[in-house]
């Protein structure tokens, strides 16, 4: 029972840490825009609602959804799509200024507006994420290339510094050939496990305590980096994958040096 209670306590602490992480200002502004922008645009279309077709009005609102999703997050895009469908119904379909729709054509238009808005918001948010990855990939590749040129005398210290910066760690140390205890483990695919359980690091934050990353070379265990997470947000998957690549290069350098010796 004490083990179960302890695990639950750690889980609650980790979730509390995740909840305390504030959203970036850009995402908060985009979320506010997702609520307000469709309302403002739909209200601006009110003087023209008898002359502009419902299809064209819906397309205008889709453009608003795309803009919000491209500038903000996927969540902001979804909120904008829901807001656009609601205010399209309220301001631009009969009976006006109610959430009732009397014609099947208007119902179809409202539903299509919602569906298209949701789909396009996903695509826009995905495009934004790919743009960020493209921008940061050059820096990541530079780190990997720099570490690949190091020898065994300097690679461990350099990788410790790189991991600390990439993962926002409070501390990072390397243990040669030791496997004491059962700390949480970071894997080379960026995932984290606690014992035999998978840990959703993106949702729950880092688990409590040190986290190990085991270093191998030619299927032979060499040592492990012991990572102490910092108070900031969990780094994205791309950063964790680069961190794993850098740590694996340590194993290759140490193995080469051992073979030469």
N, C-alpha and C positions, 0 to 999 in steps of 0.2 A: 504493500500500500504506500509506503514512504517513497518508493521509486516512482510510482505513478504520480503521486502528489508533486514530487520534485520536477518531473518532466512537464507536468501541467503548469507549474509555476514558471519554469523557464520559457514555456511557450507563451504564457501571458505577458511576461516581461518583453519578449522579442516582439510580440504584436503591439505592445504599448510603444516600443521604440519606433516601429513602423508607422503607427498612427501619428506620432509626434513630428514626423518628417513633413515639413511644410511643402505645399505645391510650389513650383516655380511661379514667379510673378506673371510670366507670359501665359502660362496655362490658366491661372486664375482670371486674368483679363479676358482670355478667349472664352472661358466658361460664362463669364458675365455677358460677353458679346453674343454667345449662343442663345442666351435667354432674351436679351433685349433687341438685338439687330433684326430678327424676323418680325418682331412686334412693330418696330419703327417703320420697316419697309412696307409691311402690310397696311399700316395706318396711312402711309404716304400714297398707297395705291387706291385708297377709298374714293377720292374724287373721280377716279377713272374706272371704277369697277363696272359701270354700265357700258363703257366703250371698249375696254380691254378684255379680251377673252380670258376665261379662267385658265386655259392652258398656258397662255403667255404670262399671266400673273404667277402661276406655279413655277414656271421656268425662272422668273426673276428671283423667287424665293430660293430655288435650288442654287442659284449663283451665290446667294448669301450664305447658304449652308457650306458650300465649297470653300468660300473665303474664310469662314470661321474655322473649318477643319484644317485648312492649309496653314493657317497662322497659329493655331492652337493644338489641342490634343484630340485624340479619337473621341474622348468623352464629350468635349465641347462640340464636336461635330454631331454626335448623337443628340445632344440637348438641342442644338440648333435645328435639327431635322424635326424633332418633336414639336418645338416651338413654332416652326414654320407651318406645319400641318394644322396646329391648333388655331393660329391666327388667320390662316387662309380660310378656315371654316368660319371663324367668328366675323371677320370683316368683309370677306369677298364672296360668300355664297349666301343665297337666300334660305331662310329669313335672316337678314343682316343683324349683326351684333347678338347672335345667339350661337350656341354650339350644336344647333340642329341643321341637318341638310335634308332638303326635300326631294331632290332629283338624283336619280341613280348616276347620271353623268358627273355631277359634282362630287358624289361619293367616290367614284372611280378616280377622279382627278386628285382628290385629297389623299386617297390611299396611295396612289402612284407618287405623289409628292413626298409622302413619308418614306416609301420604300426607296425611291431614287435618291432622296436626301441621305438616307442611312448608308446606302451603297457608296455613293460618291464621297461621303465623309470618311468612310473607311479607306477608300483609295487615296484621298488627299492626305490623310494622316500617315498612311503607309509611305507615300511619296516624300513627305517631310522627314520621316524616320530614315529613309534611304539616303536623303540628302545629308543628314547629320552623319550617317555612317561613312559616306564618301568623303566628307570633310575630315573626319577624324582618322580614317584609315591610313592616310599618309603619315600622321604622327605615330600611329601604332607600328607601321612597317619600319619607320626609322628606329624605333626602340628595339625591335626584333633584330634588325640588321646590326645595330651597334653592339648588342649583347653577343651576337654570333661571332664577332671578331675578337672577343676577349679570351684570355687564357685562364687556366684553372686558378691561378693565383689571385685574380681579381673578379672572377665571374660571380662568386657567391655574394660578395659585398655589393657589387653593382646591381645584381638582380634583387637583393633585399631592398635597395633604394627604389628600384623601379616598381616592385610590388607595393611598397608603402605608398608611393604616389598614385599608382593606378587604382588601387583598391581603397584608398583613404584610410590606411591603417594607423593605429596608435604605435604599433611596434611590429617588428618582423625579425625572426631569428632562424638560423639553420641548425638542425641536429643531424650529425652524421650517424648513420646506421643504428638509430634508436627507434623503437616502437613501444614506448611506455604509455599506458593509459588508453582511453578510447575517446579522443576528442572528436568533434565534428570534422568532416572532411570536405574539402573543395576538390572537385574532380576536373578532369581535363576538358569536359564538355560544358563547364561553367556551372554545373549543378552542385548542390550541397546535400550531404546526408548527415544525420545524427544517429549514431548506432547503425541500425539496419533500415531506418526510416528515411524516406525522402523528405527534404525540408524545402518548402517554397520560399526561397530567400527573397524573391521579388515582392512577395506579399507580406511575409512575416518579419523581414529584416534578417540580419545575421543572427545565428544562435549565440547564446551566452558563452563566454570563455574563449580560449584559443581555438583556432581552426587549422588543421594540418593540410598541407599539399605534399603528397608523396612524390619523390623524384626517383625515376628509374632510368637505366641505360642498358640496352640489350636484354630486357626482361629481368635485370638484376636490380634489387632495391639498393639505393645509395644513401638516402637520407630524406629529410622532409623539412619544408619551410613551416614554421609555426607562426600563424597570423593572428594578431590581436586587432579586431575591428575597431575603427574609430566611431565617433558619435554621428557622423554624417550619413547621408543616404547610401544604400547599397549601390555599387557601381553597376552599370548596365551589363548585359550579357557579353557584348563585344569586348568590354574592358576585362571581364573575367576570363574570356578565351585568350586574349593577348597575355594576361598574367600567367595562365597555364603554359602557354608556348614559351615564355621567358624562363619559367621554372624548369621546363623540360630541357631547355638548352643548357641549363646548369648541369644536369645529369650527363648530357653528351660531352661537355667540356671536362668534367671530372673523370669520366670513363676514359676519354682519350689520354688524359694525363696519367691515369693509373696504368693504362696499357703501355704507354711510352716508358714509364718508370720500370 
